[in-house]
Amino acid sequence: MPSSGRHYDAVIVGARCAGAATAMLLARKGLRVLLLDRGTYGSETLSTHALMRGAVLQLARWGLVPRLLAAGTPPIRSTSFHYGADELRIAVKPGDGVDALFAPRRSVLDAILVDAAVEAGAELRHGETVLGLVQEGARVTGAISLDAQGRRRESSADLVIGADGVGSTVARLAGAPMLREARHATATAFGYWSGVGTEGYHWHYVPGAGVGAIPTNAGLHCVFVSVPPETYRTTLRGAPMAGFEALLRAVSPALAERVGHGSRAGAISVFAGRRGFFRRPAGPGWALVGDAGYFKDPLTAHGITDALRDAELLADAVTAGTEAAFAAYGAARDALSMPLFEATDAIASFEWDLATLQDLHKALNQAMKQEVAHMLAGGGAPVQEAA
Ligand SMILES: Cc1cc2nc3c(=O)[nH]c(=O)nc-3n(C[C@H](O)[C@H](O)[C@H](O)COP(=O)(O)OP(=O)(O)OC[C@H]3O[C@@H](n4cnc5c(N)ncnc54)[C@H](O)[C@@H]3O)c2cc1C
């Protein structure tokens, strides 16, 4: 079998927010990194892409916020929670390099991270699918892939990192044990409209459903509905557009009216739901980052923030290179994630009244503050912002 001829410090499988960020950080530390993805550069994926403060903090520290702005990503300066008819508006507090939040399309965000990884020296190959791992005894020593020309390749590495999403091939082949699973999973449907005209994030809730509007690139709003599995079966499955409009009207007639006056760009995307989980994040010669290692229901819009946070935790462990450092990576991931995971699972149950939901949002907010404090305490010096 042809080998890629080089030995890498790390082969990273998956070149989106988790994998590309990890590749960038490792390459910036001078490591030899190969970044592989079976998909194409700058493509979309199933995600409503709202970034929380921790994600923007990471992008600011990595010097990438000017690129978001250059791509026309609108700054988001407030989040409004609508509990039935009551609105709670929270302004984004400027500080630590975060003046606003952003919700870049994944074609924008993932491409920015991939470009930064390549500029830092990572080798990138899209259209290449990892099919197997090379092992010496229990230790993973490389990856076997099929490249864009259909050739099988073997790449040897000190570490193979699975950043390959919820269905992670690396996790499966390395035998990463499942540590914990969530109890609930919601369905999400979303689409894009111009002319909605709202500013900031808007999240609306009534018992049994949530909807929201997220300003994104090209003057569009991403408008979504989140529902429990029964509502997905009765209302969305089979007729997503009609179900989407009915749910939007039922939860927020005001948002439905704004959306009704706008123009839809493209079809409605539907995610039927998947229960969250934690997998063991590292073992001999392998590690997991992003959704490959830890996934939670998307209705709290925090997966990208987790991925950018954990990319740095993992990069620090790789640089230290000891078993203790990888154990510390897992411990930090779990300590920071568990409160988010538990509050998300409780919200995803849809077994709440609006007062309980507000308490769950307060718990989430507290967990996000801890996350940001951890990033600020442990993070390296800010790099000079690139144009
Ligand atoms: C409906 C929905 C809405 C969401 N909304 C939000 C939100 O508003 N905010 C937020 O923060 N998060 C949101 N999320 C979560 C967020 O999208 C994920 O947490 C995030 O995409 C995880 O990034 P990742 O890089 O770990 O994995 P992914 O984005 O899944 O990327 C994995 C990559 O690995 C590649 N890959 C997989 N297998 C292989 C292989 N064998 N060989 C080579 N390449 C491979 C894939 O091609 C893919 O490019 C949402 C998720 C869903 C489903």
PDBQT file of the ligand as one rigid body, heavy atoms in Angstrom, charges set to zero:
ROOT
HETATM    1  C1  LIG A 401     -29.270  20.955  13.556  1.00  0.00    +0.000 C 
HETATM    2  C2  LIG A 401     -28.034  21.357  14.282  1.00  0.00    +0.000 A 
HETATM    3  C3  LIG A 401     -27.895  22.674  14.699  1.00  0.00    +0.000 A 
HETATM    4  C4  LIG A 401     -26.742  23.074  15.382  1.00  0.00    +0.000 A 
HETATM    5  N1  LIG A 401     -26.636  24.370  15.786  1.00  0.00    +0.000 NA
HETATM    6  C5  LIG A 401     -25.541  24.769  16.436  1.00  0.00    +0.000 A 
HETATM    7  C6  LIG A 401     -25.390  26.137  16.825  1.00  0.00    +0.000 A 
HETATM    8  O1  LIG A 401     -26.246  26.993  16.560  1.00  0.00    +0.000 OA
HETATM    9  N2  LIG A 401     -24.250  26.481  17.487  1.00  0.00    +0.000 N 
HETATM   10  C7  LIG A 401     -23.284  25.571  17.786  1.00  0.00    +0.000 A 
HETATM   11  O2  LIG A 401     -22.285  25.929  18.411  1.00  0.00    +0.000 OA
HETATM   12  N3  LIG A 401     -23.403  24.278  17.431  1.00  0.00    +0.000 NA
HETATM   13  C8  LIG A 401     -24.488  23.860  16.753  1.00  0.00    +0.000 A 
HETATM   14  N4  LIG A 401     -24.603  22.564  16.380  1.00  0.00    +0.000 N 
HETATM   15  C9  LIG A 401     -23.526  21.634  16.726  1.00  0.00    +0.000 C 
HETATM   16  C10 LIG A 401     -22.341  21.802  15.791  1.00  0.00    +0.000 C 
HETATM   17  O3  LIG A 401     -22.772  21.791  14.444  1.00  0.00    +0.000 OA
HETATM   18  C11 LIG A 401     -21.329  20.681  16.048  1.00  0.00    +0.000 C 
HETATM   19  O4  LIG A 401     -21.043  20.627  17.427  1.00  0.00    +0.000 OA
HETATM   20  C12 LIG A 401     -20.062  20.924  15.256  1.00  0.00    +0.000 C 
HETATM   21  O5  LIG A 401     -20.318  20.815  13.870  1.00  0.00    +0.000 OA
HETATM   22  C13 LIG A 401     -18.984  19.889  15.630  1.00  0.00    +0.000 C 
HETATM   23  O6  LIG A 401     -17.865  20.135  14.829  1.00  0.00    +0.000 OA
HETATM   24  P1  LIG A 401     -16.795  19.003  14.561  1.00  0.00    +0.000 P 
HETATM   25  O7  LIG A 401     -15.686  19.676  13.826  1.00  0.00    +0.000 OA
HETATM   26  O8  LIG A 401     -16.518  18.259  15.809  1.00  0.00    +0.000 OA
HETATM   27  O9  LIG A 401     -17.523  17.936  13.613  1.00  0.00    +0.000 OA
HETATM   28  P2  LIG A 401     -18.276  18.079  12.235  1.00  0.00    +0.000 P 
HETATM   29  O10 LIG A 401     -18.722  19.474  11.997  1.00  0.00    +0.000 OA
HETATM   30  O11 LIG A 401     -19.299  16.998  12.237  1.00  0.00    +0.000 OA
HETATM   31  O12 LIG A 401     -17.155  17.740  11.154  1.00  0.00    +0.000 OA
HETATM   32  C14 LIG A 401     -16.647  16.449  11.021  1.00  0.00    +0.000 C 
HETATM   33  C15 LIG A 401     -15.878  16.352   9.717  1.00  0.00    +0.000 C 
HETATM   34  O13 LIG A 401     -15.269  15.070   9.673  1.00  0.00    +0.000 OA
HETATM   35  C16 LIG A 401     -15.324  14.591   8.351  1.00  0.00    +0.000 C 
HETATM   36  N5  LIG A 401     -15.242  13.133   8.394  1.00  0.00    +0.000 N 
HETATM   37  C17 LIG A 401     -16.087  12.284   9.012  1.00  0.00    +0.000 A 
HETATM   38  N6  LIG A 401     -15.673  11.012   8.868  1.00  0.00    +0.000 NA
HETATM   39  C18 LIG A 401     -14.544  11.051   8.134  1.00  0.00    +0.000 A 
HETATM   40  C19 LIG A 401     -13.642  10.057   7.650  1.00  0.00    +0.000 A 
HETATM   41  N7  LIG A 401     -13.821   8.756   7.915  1.00  0.00    +0.000 N 
HETATM   42  N8  LIG A 401     -12.585  10.453   6.905  1.00  0.00    +0.000 NA
HETATM   43  C20 LIG A 401     -12.383  11.780   6.634  1.00  0.00    +0.000 A 
HETATM   44  N9  LIG A 401     -13.201  12.748   7.071  1.00  0.00    +0.000 NA
HETATM   45  C21 LIG A 401     -14.262  12.394   7.820  1.00  0.00    +0.000 A 
HETATM   46  C22 LIG A 401     -16.654  15.097   7.806  1.00  0.00    +0.000 C 
HETATM   47  O14 LIG A 401     -16.614  15.185   6.391  1.00  0.00    +0.000 OA
HETATM   48  C23 LIG A 401     -16.765  16.471   8.485  1.00  0.00    +0.000 C 
HETATM   49  O15 LIG A 401     -16.294  17.505   7.636  1.00  0.00    +0.000 OA
HETATM   50  C24 LIG A 401     -25.731  22.138  15.681  1.00  0.00    +0.000 A 
HETATM   51  C25 LIG A 401     -25.861  20.801  15.250  1.00  0.00    +0.000 A 
HETATM   52  C26 LIG A 401     -26.993  20.434  14.561  1.00  0.00    +0.000 A 
HETATM   53  C27 LIG A 401     -27.113  19.014  14.115  1.00  0.00    +0.000 C 
ENDROOT
TORSDOF 0
